[in-house]
């Protein structure tokens, strides 16, 4: 059973935020309001903020690849 911890929150937040960027661009290109994309940006940002607040000491940018590798290894094993 996988435990949801700060590493998983960070990875989910980055992935949700990354998927939201093309949605924002497409919405602006089609001259429509980016409602769903804005919600995705808020959810991704909230998950990233939760990860930073729940880990003592927070994260530094150099740790992000290591965090992705740990989460991926937990999922695959």
Backbone as a printed PyTorch tensor [residue, N CA C, xyz], in Angstrom:
tensor([[[  0.8310,  -1.1670,   0.0000],
         [  0.0000,   0.0000,   0.0000],
         [  0.8900,   1.2490,   0.0000]],

        [[  0.5530,   2.2070,  -0.8680],
         [  1.3620,   3.4060,  -0.9840],
         [  0.8450,   4.4790,  -0.0200]],

        [[  1.7650,   5.0450,   0.7240],
         [  1.4340,   6.1100,   1.6640],
         [  1.6180,   7.4430,   0.9470]],

        [[  0.6490,   8.3350,   1.1020],
         [  0.7690,   9.6490,   0.4890],
         [  1.6170,  10.5180,   1.4050]],

        [[  2.7900,  10.9100,   0.9140],
         [  3.6800,  11.7600,   1.6890],
         [  4.0380,  12.9950,   0.8760]],

        [[  4.9510,  13.7840,   1.3980],
         [  5.2830,  15.0500,   0.7480],
         [  5.9020,  14.8430,  -0.6290]],

        [[  6.6780,  13.7680,  -0.8190],
         [  7.2570,  13.5040,  -2.1400],
         [  6.1650,  13.2640,  -3.1780]],

        [[  5.1780,  12.4930,  -2.8180],
         [  4.0880,  12.2000,  -3.7470],
         [  3.2630,  13.4560,  -4.0330]],

        [[  3.0350,  14.2820,  -3.0200],
         [  2.3280,  15.5450,  -3.2400],
         [  3.0910,  16.4280,  -4.2250]],

        [[  4.4070,  16.4880,  -4.0690],
         [  5.2250,  17.3120,  -4.9540],
         [  5.1540,  16.8160,  -6.3910]],

        [[  5.3080,  15.5270,  -6.5810],
         [  5.2810,  14.9620,  -7.9350],
         [  3.9090,  15.1520,  -8.5760]],

        [[  2.8460,  14.8930,  -7.8360],
         [  1.5000,  15.0840,  -8.3920],
         [  1.2620,  16.5550,  -8.7330]],

        [[  1.7210,  17.4620,  -7.8820],
         [  1.5480,  18.8820,  -8.1470],
         [  2.2820,  19.3340,  -9.3930]],

        [[  3.5030,  18.8540,  -9.5640],
         [  4.2760,  19.2250, -10.7510],
         [  3.6250,  18.6650, -12.0100]],

        [[  3.1450,  17.4340, -11.9580],
         [  2.5130,  16.8290, -13.1330],
         [  1.2120,  17.5450, -13.4770]],

        [[  0.3710,  17.8180, -12.4860],
         [ -0.8850,  18.5340, -12.7460],
         [ -0.5930,  19.9230, -13.2980]],

        [[  0.3910,  20.6040, -12.7250],
         [  0.7630,  21.9250, -13.2210],
         [  1.3170,  21.8870, -14.6300]],

        [[  2.0820,  20.8670, -14.9370],
         [  2.6440,  20.7400, -16.2860],
         [  1.5450,  20.4800, -17.3160]],

        [[  0.5460,  19.6910, -16.9600],
         [ -0.5610,  19.4470, -17.8850],
         [ -1.4600,  20.6740, -18.0260]],

        [[ -1.4490,  21.5480, -17.0550],
         [ -2.2960,  22.7380, -17.1110],
         [ -1.7470,  23.7980, -18.0570]],

        [[ -0.4410,  23.8530, -18.2390],
         [  0.1620,  24.8950, -19.0750],
         [ -0.3410,  24.8370, -20.5160]],

        [[ -0.3160,  23.6850, -21.1870],
         [ -0.8580,  23.6530, -22.5580],
         [ -2.3490,  23.9760, -22.6100]],

        [[ -3.0880,  23.6170, -21.5600],
         [ -4.5160,  23.9210, -21.5320],
         [ -4.7500,  25.4250, -21.4400]],

        [[ -3.9220,  26.1200, -20.6710],
         [ -4.0350,  27.5760, -20.5700],
         [ -3.7290,  28.2140, -21.9230]],

        [[ -2.6700,  27.7650, -22.5600],
         [ -2.2800,  28.3160, -23.8640],
         [ -3.3620,  28.0590, -24.8990]],

        [[ -3.9150,  26.8570, -24.9110],
         [ -4.9760,  26.5330, -25.8830],
         [ -6.2260,  27.3690, -25.6330]],

        [[ -6.5600,  27.5910, -24.3890],
         [ -7.7440,  28.4010, -24.0780],
         [ -7.5600,  29.8370, -24.5560]],

        [[ -6.4000,  30.4090, -24.3200],
         [ -6.1580,  31.7680, -24.7860],
         [ -6.1040,  31.8390, -26.3080]],

        [[ -5.5580,  30.8040, -26.9410],
         [ -5.4950,  30.7880, -28.4060],
         [ -6.8850,  30.7060, -29.0250]],

        [[ -7.8090,  30.0340, -28.3540],
         [ -9.1770,  29.9090, -28.8510],
         [-10.0830,  31.0360, -28.3710]],

        [[ -9.5210,  32.0190, -27.6910],
         [-10.2730,  33.1660, -27.1500],
         [-11.4160,  32.7450, -26.2350]],

        [[-11.1280,  31.7890, -25.3680],
         [-12.1180,  31.3640, -24.3860],
         [-11.4860,  31.4120, -23.0030]],

        [[-12.3120,  31.5520, -21.9960],
         [-11.7350,  31.6350, -20.6390],
         [-11.1530,  30.2880, -20.1950]],

        [[ -9.9780,  30.3200, -19.5990],
         [ -9.3150,  29.0660, -19.1940],
         [ -9.7780,  28.5810, -17.8200]],

        [[-11.0510,  28.2580, -17.7040],
         [-11.5940,  27.8750, -16.3870],
         [-10.9930,  26.5760, -15.8660]],

        [[-11.0690,  25.5230, -16.6720],
         [-10.5530,  24.2280, -16.2200],
         [ -9.0420,  24.2890, -16.0160]],

        [[ -8.3600,  25.0080, -16.8930],
         [ -6.9110,  25.1310, -16.7550],
         [ -6.5480,  25.9090, -15.4990]],

        [[ -7.3240,  26.9240, -15.1800],
         [ -7.0590,  27.6990, -13.9720],
         [ -7.2580,  26.8390, -12.7240]],

        [[ -8.2650,  26.0100, -12.7430],
         [ -8.4890,  25.0970, -11.6110],
         [ -7.3270,  24.1180, -11.4880]],

        [[ -6.8490,  23.6120, -12.6250],
         [ -5.7180,  22.6800, -12.6020],
         [ -4.4600,  23.3650, -12.0750]],

        [[ -4.2450,  24.6170, -12.4510],
         [ -3.0910,  25.3660, -11.9390],
         [ -3.2110,  25.5350, -10.4250]],

        [[ -4.3950,  25.8530,  -9.9430],
         [ -4.6010,  26.0140,  -8.4990],
         [ -4.4000,  24.6930,  -7.7510]],

        [[ -4.9130,  23.6080,  -8.3020],
         [ -4.7410,  22.2970,  -7.6530],
         [ -3.2610,  21.9100,  -7.6390]],

        [[ -2.5840,  22.0780,  -8.7700],
         [ -1.1530,  21.7570,  -8.8290],
         [ -0.3500,  22.6130,  -7.8710]],

        [[ -0.6390,  23.9040,  -7.8360],
         [  0.0600,  24.7870,  -6.9140],
         [ -0.2330,  24.4450,  -5.4610]],

        [[ -1.4650,  24.0730,  -5.1810],
         [ -1.8250,  23.6680,  -3.8220],
         [ -1.0960,  22.4120,  -3.3850]],

        [[ -0.9740,  21.4520,  -4.2990],
         [ -0.2440,  20.2190,  -3.9700],
         [  1.2340,  20.4990,  -3.7290]],

        [[  1.8110,  21.3800,  -4.5510],
         [  3.2180,  21.7300,  -4.3620],
         [  3.4050,  22.4600,  -3.0350]],

        [[  2.5110,  23.3810,  -2.7290],
         [  2.5830,  24.0950,  -1.4510],
         [  2.4330,  23.1350,  -0.2780]],

        [[  1.5060,  22.1910,  -0.3800],
         [  1.3190,  21.1900,   0.6720],
         [  2.5890,  20.3580,   0.8630]],

        [[  3.2420,  20.0030,  -0.2440],
         [  4.4870,  19.2300,  -0.1470],
         [  5.5690,  20.0240,   0.5710]],

        [[  5.6970,  21.3150,   0.2240],
         [  6.7210,  22.1350,   0.8610],
         [  6.4310,  22.3470,   2.3440]],

        [[  5.1680,  22.4940,   2.6900],
         [  4.8220,  22.7220,   4.0830],
         [  4.8920,  21.4590,   4.9320]],

        [[  4.6840,  20.2900,   4.3170],
         [  4.6550,  19.0510,   5.1010],
         [  6.0270,  18.4020,   5.2460]],

        [[  7.0080,  18.8670,   4.4850],
         [  8.3570,  18.3010,   4.6330],
         [  9.2140,  19.2540,   5.4510]],

        [[  9.7630,  18.7660,   6.5510],
         [ 10.6370,  19.6300,   7.3540],
         [ 11.8580,  20.0610,   6.5350]],

        [[ 12.0850,  21.3470,   6.4570],
         [ 13.2120,  21.8550,   5.6810],
         [ 12.8760,  22.1410,   4.2430]],

        [[ 11.7530,  21.6590,   3.7590],
         [ 11.3270,  21.9010,   2.3830],
         [ 12.1820,  21.1680,   1.3550]],

        [[ 12.1300,  21.6520,   0.1430],
         [ 12.8710,  21.0730,  -0.9720],
         [ 13.7490,  22.1430,  -1.6070]],

        [[ 14.8140,  21.7050,  -2.2470],
         [ 15.5970,  22.5920,  -3.1010],
         [ 15.4440,  22.0700,  -4.5200]],

        [[ 15.5920,  22.9370,  -5.5430],
         [ 15.3640,  22.4900,  -6.9210],
         [ 16.2100,  21.2770,  -7.3360]],

        [[ 17.3910,  21.1280,  -6.7820],
         [ 18.2330,  19.9910,  -7.1270],
         [ 17.6890,  18.6550,  -6.6520]],

        [[ 16.7650,  18.6650,  -5.7110],
         [ 16.1940,  17.4220,  -5.1880],
         [ 15.0420,  16.8950,  -6.0340]],

        [[ 14.5050,  17.6960,  -6.9270],
         [ 13.3010,  17.3010,  -7.6560],
         [ 13.5080,  16.0450,  -8.5020]],

        [[ 14.6140,  15.9070,  -9.2670],
         [ 14.7920,  14.6430, -10.0060],
         [ 14.8690,  13.4240,  -9.0910]],

        [[ 15.5260,  13.5810,  -7.9430],
         [ 15.6170,  12.4780,  -6.9840],
         [ 14.2430,  12.1160,  -6.4230]],

        [[ 13.4200,  13.1190,  -6.1720],
         [ 12.0640,  12.8900,  -5.6660],
         [ 11.2480,  12.1300,  -6.7090]],

        [[ 11.3350,  12.5470,  -7.9820],
         [ 10.6330,  11.8370,  -9.0450],
         [ 11.0930,  10.3830,  -9.1100]],

        [[ 12.3990,  10.1410,  -9.0010],
         [ 12.9100,   8.7750,  -9.0620],
         [ 12.4030,   7.9400,  -7.8890]],

        [[ 12.3710,   8.5150,  -6.6920],
         [ 11.8680,   7.7700,  -5.5230],
         [ 10.4020,   7.4070,  -5.6760]],

        [[  9.6040,   8.3680,  -6.1370],
         [  8.1690,   8.1060,  -6.3120],
         [  7.9480,   7.0670,  -7.3960]],

        [[  8.6630,   7.1900,  -8.4990],
         [  8.5200,   6.2160,  -9.5800],
         [  8.9450,   4.8250,  -9.1270]],

        [[ 10.0200,   4.7480,  -8.3530],
         [ 10.4730,   3.4500,  -7.8380],
         [  9.4400,   2.8380,  -6.8910]],

        [[  8.7920,   3.6740,  -6.0620],
         [  7.7490,   3.1490,  -5.1760],
         [  6.5670,   2.6420,  -5.9570]],

        [[  6.2130,   3.3280,  -7.0400],
         [  5.0640,   2.9090,  -7.8390],
         [  5.3680,   1.6000,  -8.5680]],

        [[  6.5740,   1.4900,  -9.0920],
         [  6.9190,   0.2980,  -9.8740],
         [  7.2060,  -0.9210,  -9.0130]],

        [[  7.5380,  -0.7300,  -7.7510],
         [  7.8270,  -1.8870,  -6.8760],
         [  6.6730,  -2.2230,  -6.0010]]])
